[in-house]
Amino acid sequence: MRGWIALIGMAVLAGCGSSSDNSPAPAGAVGAAKIDSAYLTSGGNGADWSMTGFNYNEQRYSPLTQINAGNVGSLGLAWYADMPDARGQESTPVVIDGTIYVTGPWSKLFAYDALTGKKLWDYDPGVDKTKGVQACCDVVNRGVAAWKGKLYLGTLDGRLIAIDAPTGKPLWSVQTTDNSKPYTITGVPRVVKGMVIIGNGGAEFGVRGYVTAYDADTGAKRWRFYTVPNPTLAADGEASDAVLSKAANATWSANGQWKQSGGGGTVWDSIIYDPELDQLYLGVGNGSPWNHGLRSEGQGDNLFLSSIVALKPDTGEYLWHYQETPAESWDFTATQPIILADLTMNGQKRKVLMQAPKNGFFFVVDRTNGKLINAGKFIKSVNWADSYDLKTGRPNENPEARFYKTGKPFLAVPSALAAHNWQPMSFNPKAGLVYVPAQEQVGLAYIPPDAATGAREPIGFNVGTNMSAGMYPHDAKTIAAITAGATGALVAWDPVANKERWRVDYPTPWNGGTMTTAGNLVFQGTALGEFRAYAADTGKQLWAYPTQSGIMAGSVTFAVKGQQYVAVLTGRGGALPLSIGYAIGAAKNVPNLPRLLVFKLGGTAQLPARVALPAGPFNPPPSTGRPEQIAQGQQLFGRYCQVCHGASAGGGGVLPDLQRSAVLADADTWKSILIDGALAKNGMVSFAKVLSPEQAQLIRLYVIDEANWAKKNLPEGVAGKPAGKP
């Protein structure tokens, strides 16, 4: 709902004094030194891509037209750079005066000469690899912010680091989280009025969400805004605590797991500044645990979960909110990209924000007051709710969706992997369309937990559902149907008419983010290894380039010495390929090659020829587990292993495919990894806190059984094969 809660000073200055200097950059400043509020407001003339969303409106729309719908067919590779870590590549580059700044897995930062591809410097913050077990959706990073000569990087272990843009040397660092808790940072900082704004992630494991503002020059904390009440009522050192508790406690139960988990509500991606209204918008995440029945005893809307919250940027003071999914129970975050625009609706000019979050509805909200204007389904199949009441702003829910009330499983569409996830969408004001990287997926079964699956654990997801329900049945036809049903789409959405204008269907989900230009173009990469350009007005495909690897990230365009370029990262990873296994279909066998590709008209550079390595035999040891042992192993695998190694241990082509692991045949080596932590330095930590050696062997017996069944019953295209390396 809108901001009906009377809150004054929900978040206040953590210390005395004004925020950092917000004066203009010095006359004649070049490079990152020229980036100030005015530059981030306009985005310049398009020669630079000065922040990940292009400018404060975050439309990811470039005014450049040298590359256009008439000549994009002549686009060719200018140069490429191999990146070091074959994990998820989610970064949108920042490009300023011919220098490209781009991040990679493990929060590493790189600077390249945009003309030649020469690496100018790199910076590794040295994240401890054991932190990876607390990253719900891969060890990714989505980019940096620039301001007056500095770059700002959030790290997986919760640090915010200021870096000298010309040299790559760190200038200051502040720990923004309690590292004894499973907080992470994968999102992009935003610089607003001389302050760096950063959120965090970790709600799947059990944390309390908040956003913090730091002085851009010194790193001193200015204010902090908590997105959910304090579950313990203990002092956190924030003057906002007492006000938050009094105001929001009414929407939470007196007890429930939120008292132990922190409640969630992490702001792990979208933070938007509106310079016209001088408002800051937060996209708030899911509850901790997901299950509203466990989290809040099935009571209350649980503010500000799954909400857009508006604050005063100078102080963090609450202004209004709109909750997209009241009493969230399906991991339906509102953290997905937010776009600001002025639209004429019913003859009236409206200042709006737009979002296509996980839950399958495209929202148009009046950003002056938080009132819902439109909410339409942007994917074909949504079953948790039918529509939204525009007067109340609330969804018209399917009662069966509340699985914790019915006591029956609910196959939710969309699933937690989302109708639209973090992949950036874009808006072309000329065409009047928003380009959403959408997904049509088979739903996730939400099953009420038993005592074991509902209990909180120190390692692994704590979501309050029976995760083993995500395993595939031993039925090849069902698996084939699930795989065929998991598809993707590029949806061109008309936010004024509240309907789809055109769509491009893809055979697999988890395709890349979008970028659009005044040249009537939309760019998007695919999970199957192409970088494509479409006509922004009609959706006609105009160009495609075989990238040898899947693409998740969003692209950018810029100009150097009068020549327009387009840049994008290739590389697979993230939540879906790690967790879903078979259902990613043919994308499972697409190599994961981390590269930065830069294109120009007439480019003639060539990628190296792919040299595929032999797939190797698929020879699991014989299945010797008794049915009851295999069933116990399946339960444990679902609880602790699935989110990284795929449902039914099928793997997604990014992390090791356990069905093909040589370690399966060696019980001692298996124990050394799961219990003794032999591979902890690689990110595979010990699970001795939650598993006994005997339970570890039950998981091994389960994986062996799955491997034998898959080898016998599934075609190679579904069961997958090791991807060749170049």
HUSULHU-V415363 format. One line per field, one symbol per residue. ss: DSSP state (2 for helix, 1 for strand, 0 for the rest). psi: psi as a letter, one per 20 degrees, with the letter a starting at -180 (. if undefined). Layout:
ss = ???
psi = ???
This chain:
ss = 000000000000100000000000000000222200222222000000100000000000110000000002221111111100000000000111001111112221111110000011111000002222220000000000111001111100001111110000011111100000000100000111001111001000000101111110000011111100000000000002222222222220000002222011000000111100001111100011000222200000000000111110000001111110000000000000011111111001111111110000111111000001111110000000111100000011102220222200011100000000000001110000111111110001110100222200000000001022220000022222222220111111110000111111110000000111100011111000011111100000111111000000000111110011111111000222222022222222200000111111100000000000000000000000002222222222222202222022200000000222022220222222220000022200000000002222222222222222222220022220000000
psi = rrmipnpplhprpirrrrrrpkrqqqpjqrbihioaggghghibjihqnirhjgahhlilppiqjgpahhjhijprpgrqppqhomapojppqpppljpppqraqkkqpqpqphghjppgrqpoilpphiihijohlrlrpjarqqoliqqpppqhjjqppppoghijpqgrppoiroiiqlqrpirpqqpoljqppqbrrjhhhnrpqrqqpqphhijppgrpopirrohijqpjjpiiggggghgihijqrhbrihhhiiickqnifooppnhgilqpppoqarrorgohhggkkjprimqlqlqppprphhijppgrqpohnqlpjjknqkirpppqrpqopkjppporqqpnahiipppopoihijppgqoqpirhopihqhaqoighjqqnqohihmhighjqqpnpprahiqhpbipqrrpohghkqpopnrpoqqrpooppqahgiiqqqiqrpnikrnhiiiqqrmohhgghggghinrrqopopoigilrpgrqpqqiqalrrrqqqrijlqppqqqhjkqpqpqphhhjppiqqpoiiqqphrqrrqrppljpqrpqqpqprbagghhhichiichhhjpqnooqpppqrpjqjqqqqppopqphqqnmqqqoiqqghghgghgghghhhhgihjqpkkiqjjfrpohhjpiihiohghgghghgikhkhiiinrpkhhiprhghhhhgghgggggghgghhipqhhghrqppqq.
